[in-house]
Amino acid sequence: MSDLTDAIDAVLDGVTGDVPRVPGVAAAVTDRDGTIYAGARGVRNTGTGDAFEPDTVCAIFSTTKAIAGTACLQLVEDGRLDLDAPASEYVPRLADVQVIDGFGDDGTPRLRPPKSEITTRHLLTHTAGFTYDFFNETYTRLANEQDQPWVVDASWKSIETPLLFDPGEEWEYGTNIDWAGMVVEGITGQRLGEVMQDRILGPLGMNDTAFTMTPSMQARQATIHAREDNDGSLIPLDGVTLPQEPELHMGGHGLYGTAVDYVKFIRMWLNDGRSDDGEQILRPDTVEMASRNHLPTGMHIKMLPGVGATTTAASILPVSKPRLSNDAEFFPGMPKTWALTFMINEEDAPTGRPAGALAWAGLANCYYWIDRQNGIGGYWATQIFPFADPTSVGGFLAMETATYEHAGSRV
């Protein structure tokens, strides 16, 4: 596999050496048998110069979602979770959520009861009606004018937001999986991180993945950097860390982890739900079911429009024009749907990824794909705001392309 190693090494050299560059990156690729590439380049912090390594710890943000979704699927297998029952049966607070129908003349939100109840299926498919303030102007206004906390506050108040529409009517990316994590807690009586550790992370040997970092993880933590709009330069956000003793374990974004850990999770999905040791994390029929499209007929996922910083986000981003996300769309123009809980590309991608593969990303420019058809997948870990950073995305797609070009008979 030297050709694959050389090709991906060249990608990492390019993104950390060219302009605009990323400060540091770790990448890992796996097939069904094991990790076939793990490498890193650059630095964890541009101020200190500490080297980025394959086991450098990153805030993995929304790549947390698939792990939380797996915890839900395990409870479905156990007969303890009905995806189509009102989710308020497991999380009573959901019964109080209302739909926002604009704002009054005085700026007060106009609210009404939803026409139907939120189900866990709605939550896992992002059709419940929740969103994020950095992808939606209505939520941005709630943050700026109504003191709605930013989601990384990891509190009940941060997710107790109104719905944009009645459940099941549209696809809108947001805090849905944070609520799904609360479904897991409501059923099990345990914190989400405990459930993940007992049933997913521990059995998979993902020893560097957790909501609360161990001292070893803290010592290897990468600093998130912000890219300035005016010249593309990088500013280390020293001290910016997700809450380590949060009120809520946020199933939508709260985990820290490493690239080499995450490909163990990817490998489980490639191997019909089995760990490297043969333990069945999910049943094969569950993996097959969850890997299919679960959106209503004719519904597709939408571009994520970056709308600029909220007041709360601006307070931690010392840049001239604070922004958490650029406009983001994977493979523009290609129809994409949603599994439980991944994006599905409905057509073959130019990287070599076939139609029907699974993928998603995290806010600080972490990306992964899972190709169950060919038995291969990979993870790309950078730590930069805003999301959809062109250098980061381009590097990830180049890594994926190199994998399909050089993995030979494995793909």
Number of C-alpha atoms within 10 A of each C-alpha: 11 11 14 20 18 13 18 28 18 14 20 24 18 16 22 21 15 10 11 16 19 29 27 30 32 26 30 26 29 24 25 21 13 13 17 19 20 21 19 24 23 22 21 27 23 17 11 9 12 14 19 23 23 20 20 26 29 29 30 27 23 25 27 27 30 22 21 28 24 22 23 27 25 19 17 14 14 9 9 14 20 18 17 12 14 19 26 18 16 20 18 12 14 18 15 11 18 21 21 21 15 13 14 9 7 6 12 12 18 13 15 13 15 20 11 11 20 23 22 27 24 27 29 27 27 26 27 29 28 28 23 19 27 24 24 19 16 20 24 21 18 20 21 16 13 13 13 21 23 21 23 19 17 23 17 16 13 17 24 19 21 24 22 22 20 20 22 20 14 20 24 24 22 23 27 26 29 26 25 29 29 24 26 27 20 18 15 15 11 13 15 24 24 17 19 22 17 11 17 24 23 14 19 22 16 19 15 22 27 22 25 18 18 13 9 10 21 14 11 18 22 28 26 25 26 24 26 18 14 9 8 13 14 21 21 22 18 13 9 12 15 18 16 15 11 15 11 22 25 31 31 26 25 28 27 23 27 28 32 28 21 27 28 25 23 27 29 22 26 24 20 19 23 20 21 18 9 12 12 17 23 22 15 15 12 16 20 13 13 18 22 19 22 18 21 15 8 6 15 18 20 17 15 18 15 20 17 22 22 24 18 17 20 16 11 13 21 14 17 11 14 22 23 25 22 19 15 18 15 19 14 10 8 13 15 21 25 26 21 26 27 25 24 26 22 17 15 14 15 11 16 14 24 18 15 22 24 26 23 20 24 23 22 26 28 29 25 25 25 28 22 22 13 16 18 29 27 30 29 29 32 32 29 26 24 24 23 26 21 16 17 26 20 14 23 28 21 17 26 24 18 21 28 18 15 18 17 11 6 15 14
